[in-house]
């Protein structure tokens, strides 16, 4: 059995934690931009299946069989059969129910995970979609209206109904994005190094899952920005010849030929995931030691979140479904 995409939203793709260990073979990692939200969603739904990553405007989905789902990450105007639902809570649905994940109200990206996981074939040990190379996910592309995606039918989908976490779990703090020195840090003057943390930058509308293009006061290296191509890390801040930094994200290339002044700390990557075009970014220098310490603290907080998952009353839409049926009959003059 399956789900049907009625409307895909702005940009919805199938993702998991990414294509780890294949960059030396030319595969981009891809994967969810907000790992924290996705992993929390996995713990709630109770399986390791892929998610639909929803960007700013989410999809409308018809369930072609009974299932369960959780929506987590950014906050959306989400409904089932036009009834407002609680996010970050595992909800049961029946065949014919329609989930609408509308406009985001806070953040940028949310994740839909299903009790009966989506049946997606792995490419290089990952479900993740990389649209530029057209691999992974559902036909290697973003979802479209009319897509029907199969689910694993023989799965105990109802075992975690009602489990939830507080909505503020994983909420992005309005603090500077922490960065460490990049491979070509010394190719920039001290003035340029300070400009990066002294000024605000705006995320360009040309940004995507490959990278955030930033607009602000130009930061140029001492000589040419062109270097011999070399491997690039997730979160690398490369600076091309126009002096406008680019933060490389999950769909990045595996190698690049521009100077890299800094790298975003792994603990702050989820903050970037919840930012939209025209949002502003400030950076803050930190050390590798402090970055590692912060990541360890974040992992400990994640474990505590999972250990404190609480069961809530199961969201029951049966009454709403019955009401909708009666209204429909009334409109048709059948009652």
Secondary structure by P-SEA (a helix, b strand, c coil): ccccccccccbbbbbcccccccccccccccccccaaaaaaaaaaacccccccccccbbbbbbbcccccccccccccccccccbbbbccbbbbbcccbbbbbcccccccbbbbbbccccccccccccccccccccccccccccccccbbbbcccccccccccccccccccccccccccccccccccccccaaaaaaaaabbbbbcccccccbbbbbccccccccccccccccccccccccccccbbbbbcccccccccccccccccccaaaaaaaccccbbbbbbbbcaaaaaaaaaaaaaaaaaaaaaccccccccaaaaaaaaaaaaaaaaccc
